[in-house]
C-alpha cells in the first residue's frame, strides 16, 4: 500500500489554497480524494465544477479570496 504524501495534510493544503486564492482571485477548495497516497487535493472552482466524480461532500474547506482582505486587514 502506498504511503500518504506528507505534504498533503489539511494544514498544508489550506495554506496552499490561501496562496492560490490570493494570487489568482479564484475560490479554491481542499477536496478529499479516494487516493490513499494523495488523500487531499486543492482545486479551483473551475476545476471542481469540471470534475464529474466529485460531490459537495468531498469538499473539506473552501477559501474565498474576497474574505482574505478581512482576515489580513487589507
Backbone torsions as a table, in degrees:
resi	resn	phi	psi	omega
1	UNK	NA	133.2	-179.3
2	UNK	-68.4	147.9	177.9
3	UNK	-81.1	144.5	177.7
4	UNK	-64.4	148.3	177.1
5	UNK	-71.1	121.1	-177.7
6	UNK	-67.4	-13.9	179.0
7	UNK	-91.3	4.9	179.3
8	UNK	-110.0	38.9	172.1
9	UNK	-74.0	163.9	178.9
10	UNK	-60.9	-41.8	-178.5
11	UNK	-65.6	-42.3	-179.6
12	UNK	-65.3	-44.6	179.9
13	UNK	-65.7	-35.7	178.8
14	UNK	-64.3	-45.2	178.9
15	UNK	-63.1	-38.1	177.6
16	UNK	-64.5	-43.0	178.7
17	UNK	-62.5	-39.9	177.3
18	UNK	-62.0	-45.1	179.6
19	UNK	-63.6	-43.7	-179.4
20	UNK	-65.6	-41.8	-179.9
21	UNK	-63.8	-41.7	179.5
22	UNK	-66.5	-36.8	-177.3
23	UNK	-78.3	-40.3	-173.2
24	UNK	-96.2	-25.3	-175.4
25	UNK	78.8	11.2	178.6
26	UNK	-104.7	157.4	175.1
27	UNK	-79.2	133.2	178.8
28	UNK	-117.9	148.2	-176.1
29	UNK	-125.8	143.0	168.6
30	UNK	-92.4	119.6	-172.7
31	UNK	-117.3	135.8	175.4
32	UNK	-81.3	134.5	179.7
33	UNK	-111.6	170.5	177.1
34	UNK	-91.5	2.0	-177.4
35	UNK	-88.7	114.9	-178.6
36	UNK	-65.2	-24.7	178.8
37	UNK	-80.0	-20.9	179.1
38	UNK	-139.1	79.2	-172.2
39	UNK	-70.4	-18.4	180.0
40	UNK	-133.4	154.2	175.1
41	UNK	-140.9	155.9	175.3
42	UNK	-110.6	123.8	-176.3
43	UNK	-132.4	146.0	174.7
44	UNK	-79.5	168.4	175.6
45	UNK	-55.3	-45.7	-177.5
46	UNK	-59.3	-47.1	-179.7
47	UNK	-66.9	-38.8	-179.2
48	UNK	-64.4	-45.3	-179.4
49	UNK	-69.6	-26.7	178.8
50	UNK	-78.4	-20.6	-179.0
51	UNK	-79.7	130.1	-177.8
52	UNK	-95.0	-12.1	-175.4
53	UNK	-100.3	3.3	177.9
54	UNK	-105.7	146.0	178.9
55	UNK	-119.6	165.6	177.7
56	UNK	-57.3	-27.5	179.4
57	UNK	-68.2	-19.2	179.9
58	UNK	-78.5	-14.3	-178.3
59	UNK	-79.7	119.2	179.5
60	UNK	-89.5	-33.9	-179.1
61	UNK	-160.2	154.0	178.2
62	UNK	-131.3	141.8	-179.2
63	UNK	-120.8	109.8	178.9
64	UNK	-92.2	123.1	-176.2
65	UNK	-64.8	-21.9	179.8
66	UNK	-73.8	-20.3	177.3
67	UNK	-85.4	-13.2	-179.1
68	UNK	-62.9	-35.3	179.0
69	UNK	-64.3	-34.0	177.3
70	UNK	-69.7	-44.2	-176.1
71	UNK	-70.8	-31.7	-176.0
72	UNK	-101.4	-2.0	-179.8
73	UNK	75.6	14.0	-178.0
74	UNK	-91.5	NA	NA
